[in-house]
Amino acid sequence: MNNGLERLGYSNWQRTVSAENIQAGFSVARVTEVNKNGYVVADGEREMPAEPSGKFLFNAEDGADYPTVGDWVVIQTVDDHSLAVVHTVLPRKTLLKRKQAGRHIEFQLIAANIDIGLVVQSAQSININLLDRYFVMLHDGGIQPIAVFSKVDLLSSSELEDLRSTLSMRHNRYVLISSITEKGVEEVTNLLEPRKTYCLLGQSGVGKTSLLNCLLRTNAFKVSEVREKDGKGRHTTVRRQLICLESGGIFIDTPGMRELGNFDIADGLDETFEDLSSRAQKCRFRDCTHTHETGCAVIEAVENGDIDKSRYENFLKLKKESEFYEMSYQEKRKKEKSFGKMVKNFKKIKKKK
């Protein structure tokens, strides 16, 4: 196996699923960057710009079929490795996706083949409901989530103690860090394993780039100053990119997300809200919505104080939102298929004439 590909995270699993897709004259590469102008891929020896083949574009049905950062792809190099042509996206071990921002009901791919997702929030402005939303997205993609709370140097000792108390009630795995004092950075470093892929997620200005610079032991990535008013920095990451650390860990940095909508997330909801889903097994009705039914074990647990009311309300909000988007998505797909059949029938009739 190409040692360079191994350093990029190529494992026995990827080798097994890619074997039948590689023909003579073709090779495997990993997508290391996605930007407005296209892709950059690495084959273990060099990086090069890449573009999809004409056949690939013809066969792609929607955005989910296109490469995203972290994907393994089958390429053919041209012009002495100055360009790579992407022919196939190999099967994904994990996939991170969200609802496309705005009114369009469509999936937007964020990254693929990630092992652990680090969700970064500023310790000065924690949003537990938003954290749950990120965890649902990660769990649904088959990715282990860890919460990272940055800028703890801006908290007083009493505020820090209150924060620890709040987080201990969530039972989520978390790390407290400061990129200024480097508190907690070693703890994050110790989490990283060679050839495993990690993803940095969070809103703009929460300290993702600062953390990445600490892990790299460099100031390679631009960081904007923190505003005194709210402790937030300005958005600095403008594209999704894959970065290899000297320790062997692999990071995917993503731009901040102003909008995070999820749908088709049943597994992610169950795993993130395991305390609710386990209670739901005891509900009187199998199709219980946990909103009004007599004999609902979830409602009973909320009333008894065993489940936090705000957590329960956030669960219902995410569930309702997902169901709405999924219904709209299925309706959209149905219309597209109907239109596609109509076009095919029209072409057949025209051909007969």
C-alpha positions in Angstrom: 0.0 0.0 0.0 1.1 3.6 -0.7 2.6 4.9 2.6 1.6 8.4 1.6 -2.0 7.3 1.3 -1.8 5.6 4.7 -0.7 8.9 6.2 -3.8 10.4 4.7 -6.0 7.9 6.5 -6.3 5.1 3.9 -7.1 2.0 5.8 -7.9 -1.7 5.1 -11.6 -0.8 5.1 -11.0 1.7 2.3 -8.7 -0.7 0.4 -11.4 -3.4 0.5 -14.2 -1.2 -0.8 -12.1 0.4 -3.5 -10.5 -2.7 -5.0 -13.2 -3.4 -7.6 -13.4 0.3 -8.6 -9.8 0.8 -9.7 -8.9 0.0 -13.3 -5.6 0.1 -15.0 -4.3 3.6 -15.4 -6.4 4.9 -12.5 -5.4 5.5 -8.8 -6.9 6.5 -5.5 -6.7 10.0 -4.0 -8.3 11.9 -1.1 -10.1 15.1 -1.5 -8.2 17.7 0.6 -10.0 20.9 -0.3 -13.4 22.0 -1.7 -13.8 25.6 -2.8 -15.8 27.6 -5.3 -13.4 26.8 -8.1 -13.4 23.0 -7.7 -11.4 20.4 -5.8 -7.9 19.6 -4.6 -6.9 16.0 -4.2 -3.8 14.3 -2.7 -2.5 10.9 -3.9 0.0 10.4 -1.1 2.9 12.0 -3.0 1.5 15.2 -4.4 -1.5 17.5 -4.3 -3.2 18.7 -7.5 -6.4 20.4 -8.6 -9.2 18.1 -9.7 -12.4 18.2 -11.7 -15.1 15.6 -12.3 -15.2 13.7 -15.6 -18.0 14.3 -18.1 -19.4 10.9 -17.4 -19.4 11.6 -13.7 -21.3 14.8 -14.2 -23.8 13.1 -16.4 -24.5 10.3 -13.9 -24.7 12.5 -10.8 -28.3 12.9 -9.7 -27.9 15.4 -6.9 -25.4 17.1 -4.6 -24.9 14.0 -2.5 -23.2 12.3 -5.4 -20.4 14.8 -5.7 -17.1 14.7 -3.9 -16.7 16.4 -0.5 -13.6 17.0 1.6 -12.4 13.7 3.1 -13.8 11.6 0.3 -11.7 8.9 -1.3 -12.0 9.1 -5.1 -10.7 7.2 -8.1 -8.7 9.6 -10.4 -6.8 9.7 -13.6 -4.0 12.2 -13.8 -3.3 14.2 -16.9 -0.6 16.7 -18.1 2.1 15.2 -15.9 0.0 15.2 -12.7 -1.0 18.9 -13.1 -4.6 17.9 -13.0 -6.7 15.0 -11.7 -9.9 13.8 -13.3 -12.4 12.3 -10.8 -14.2 9.3 -12.1 -15.7 7.7 -9.0 -16.4 8.6 -5.4 -15.6 5.5 -3.3 -18.1 4.2 -0.6 -18.0 6.4 2.5 -17.5 5.0 5.9 -19.1 8.0 7.6 -20.8 11.1 6.1 -21.5 14.5 7.6 -24.3 16.4 6.0 -26.9 19.0 6.8 -29.9 20.7 5.2 -28.8 23.2 2.6 -29.0 26.8 4.0 -32.0 28.8 2.9 -35.4 27.6 1.6 -34.1 24.8 -0.6 -34.8 21.3 0.9 -31.7 19.5 -0.2 -28.7 17.9 1.5 -25.4 19.7 1.6 -22.3 17.6 2.2 -19.8 18.9 4.8 -17.2 16.1 5.0 -16.7 12.4 4.7 -14.8 9.5 6.4 -14.5 11.3 9.7 -13.8 9.4 12.9 -14.5 12.0 15.6 -16.2 15.4 15.3 -15.0 18.2 17.7 -17.9 20.8 18.2 -16.4 24.1 19.3 -18.3 26.7 21.3 -17.1 29.8 23.2 -17.3 29.2 26.9 -18.7 32.7 27.3 -21.8 32.0 25.2 -22.7 28.3 25.4 -25.8 27.2 23.5 -26.7 23.7 24.7 -29.6 23.3 22.3 -27.3 24.1 19.4 -24.8 21.6 20.8 -27.5 18.9 20.7 -28.2 19.9 17.1 -24.5 19.3 16.2 -24.4 16.0 18.1 -27.5 14.8 16.3 -25.9 15.5 13.0 -22.6 13.8 14.0 -24.3 10.7 15.5 -26.5 10.3 12.5 -23.4 10.3 10.2 -21.8 7.6 12.3 -19.3 10.0 13.9 -18.3 10.2 17.5 -18.9 13.7 18.9 -16.8 15.6 21.5 -17.7 19.1 22.8 -14.9 21.6 23.0 -15.5 24.9 25.0 -12.9 27.5 24.1 -11.8 30.8 25.6 -12.1 29.6 29.2 -9.4 32.2 30.1 -12.1 34.8 29.8 -14.2 33.2 32.6 -13.8 33.9 36.3 -13.2 31.0 38.6 -16.9 31.0 39.8 -18.1 31.1 36.1 -15.8 28.2 35.3 -17.2 26.2 38.2 -20.8 27.0 37.1 -19.9 25.8 33.6 -18.5 22.5 34.9 -21.6 22.0 36.9 -23.9 22.6 33.9 -21.9 20.3 31.7 -21.8 17.5 34.2 -25.6 17.2 34.0 -25.4 16.6 30.2 -23.3 13.5 30.4 -21.6 14.6 27.2 -17.8 14.2 26.7 -16.2 17.6 26.7 -12.9 19.5 26.9 -12.3 23.0 28.2 -9.5 24.9 26.4 -7.8 28.3 26.0 -5.7 29.0 22.9 -4.1 31.9 24.9 -3.0 30.0 28.0 -3.1 26.6 26.1 -5.1 25.1 28.9 -6.7 21.9 27.7 -4.8 21.8 24.4 -2.7 18.9 25.6 -5.9 17.1 26.5 -7.1 17.5 22.9 -3.7 16.4 21.6 -3.9 13.3 23.6 -7.3 12.4 22.0 -5.8 12.4 18.6 -4.6 9.1 17.0 -2.4 8.7 13.9 -4.3 8.2 10.6 -7.7 9.0 12.2 -9.7 11.9 10.8 -11.1 14.6 12.9 -13.5 17.5 12.0 -13.7 20.9 13.6 -17.3 22.3 13.7 -18.9 25.3 15.2 -20.2 28.8 14.4 -17.9 31.6 13.2 -15.6 33.2 15.7 -15.7 30.4 18.4 -12.0 29.6 18.1 -11.7 26.7 15.7 -8.8 28.2 13.8 -7.0 29.2 17.0 -7.3 25.6 18.2 -6.0 24.3 14.9 -3.0 26.6 15.1 -2.3 25.4 18.7 -2.4 21.8 17.5 -0.1 22.6 14.6 2.2 24.6 16.8 2.2 27.4 14.2 0.2 30.5 13.1 -0.3 29.1 9.6 -4.0 30.0 9.6 -5.2 33.6 10.0 -7.1 34.4 13.2 -9.1 37.7 13.7 -9.1 39.6 16.9 -11.7 38.8 19.6 -14.3 41.5 20.2 -14.3 42.8 23.7 -18.1 43.1 23.7 -19.0 39.4 23.4 -15.7 37.6 23.3 -16.3 36.4 19.7 -13.8 36.5 16.9 -14.6 37.0 13.2 -15.0 34.2 10.7 -11.7 33.2 9.2 -12.1 29.8 7.6 -13.5 30.3 4.1 -13.2 26.8 2.6 -13.3 23.2 3.8 -9.8 21.7 3.9 -7.9 18.7 5.2 -4.8 19.2 7.2 -2.3 16.6 8.4 -0.6 17.1 11.8 2.9 16.0 12.5 1.6 13.6 15.2 -0.3 11.8 12.4 -3.8 13.0 13.1 -5.8 14.4 10.2 -8.0 17.4 10.6 -10.8 18.8 8.5 -11.5 22.5 9.2 -14.9 23.9 8.1 -16.3 27.4 7.8 -18.6 28.5 10.5 -22.3 27.6 10.1 -24.9 30.3 10.6 -27.7 27.9 9.9 -27.8 24.2 10.9 -30.9 22.3 9.7 -31.2 18.6 9.9 -33.5 16.0 8.4 -33.5 12.2 7.9 -31.9 12.0 11.4 -33.8 9.3 13.3 -30.7 7.4 14.3 -28.9 10.6 15.4 -31.8 11.7 17.5 -32.1 8.3 19.3 -28.3 8.3 20.0 -28.0 11.9 21.1 -31.1 11.8 23.3 -30.5 8.3 24.5 -32.1 9.1 27.9 -35.4 9.9 26.1 -35.3 7.1 23.5 -34.7 4.5 26.3 -37.7 5.8 28.2 -39.7 5.8 25.0 -39.4 2.0 25.0 -41.8 1.9 28.0 -44.5 4.1 26.4 -48.0 2.5 26.2 -48.3 3.1 22.5 -45.7 2.1 20.0 -46.3 5.2 17.8 -46.2 7.6 20.8 -45.3 11.1 19.8 -44.4 12.0 23.4 -46.5 15.1 23.3 -49.9 14.3 24.8 -50.5 10.5 25.0 -51.7 8.8 28.1 -49.1 6.4 29.3 -46.1 8.2 27.8 -43.0 7.3 29.8 -41.1 10.3 28.4 -43.7 12.8 29.6 -43.9 11.1 32.9 -40.1 11.4 33.3 -40.2 15.1 32.5 -43.0 15.7 35.0 -41.0 13.7 37.7 -37.9 15.8 37.0 -35.9 12.8 35.7 -35.5 14.5 32.3 -34.8 18.2 32.0 -37.8 20.0 30.5 -35.7 22.2 28.1 -33.9 19.1 26.8 -37.2 17.4 26.2 -38.5 20.5 24.4 -35.4 20.7 22.2 -35.8 17.0 21.3 -39.4 17.7 20.2 -38.3 20.7 18.2 -35.6 18.8 16.3 -37.9 15.9 15.7 -40.7 18.1 14.3 -38.3 20.1 12.2 -36.7 16.9 10.7 -40.1 15.4 9.9 -41.2 18.6 8.1 -38.0 18.9 6.0 -38.1 15.2 5.2 -41.7 15.4 4.0 -40.9 18.4 1.8 -37.8 16.6 0.5 -39.7 13.5 -0.4 -42.4 15.6 -2.2 -39.6 17.3 -4.1 -38.0 14.0 -5.1 -41.4 12.7 -6.2 -42.0 15.7 -8.5 -38.4 15.4 -10.0 -38.9 11.7 -10.8 -42.3 12.4 -12.3 -40.8 15.1 -14.5 -37.9 12.8 -15.5 -40.4 10.1 -16.6 -42.3 12.7 -18.6 -39.2 13.9 -20.4 -38.2 10.3 -21.2 -41.6 9.5 -22.6 -41.6 12.6 -24.7 -38.2 11.6 -26.2 -39.5 8.1 -27.0 -42.6 9.6 -28.8 -40.4 12.1 -30.7 -38.0 9.3 -31.7 -40.9 7.1 -33.1 -42.1 10.0 -35.2 
